[in-house]
Amino acid sequence: MKFNSLDEFLKAVEALESQYKNHFDEDIPSKILGWWDPVHLHAYTMSELEDSYSEMYDDIQDAIETNTPIEPMSDESWDMTIF
């Protein structure tokens, strides 16, 4: 998917998050190493965000098609992750 702006990208991400929530009745876990670093979102090129969105889309569709929610990292693993 091509995006013309960061705002357009964020709206598409919100739509995927809603699709996930509608299917599993829960949000995508926050303790995952996801598709991009939200703190440094401004540092990505639009092409990098498009690639990341594509990966997120594939992961969300796979989770829904297999009815397998995305698993969060354990608290122990999360605490050991250096950001």
Sequence and secondary structure as in RCSB ss.txt:
>XXXX:A:sequence
MKFNSLDEFLKAVEALESQYKNHFDEDIPSKILGWWDPVHLHAYTMSELEDSYSEMYDDIQDAIETNTPIEPMSD
ESWDMTIF
>XXXX:A:secstr
   SSHHHHHHHHHHHHHHHHHHHSS   SSS  SS GGGGGGS HHHHHHHHHHHHHHHHHHHHHT       H
HHHHH   
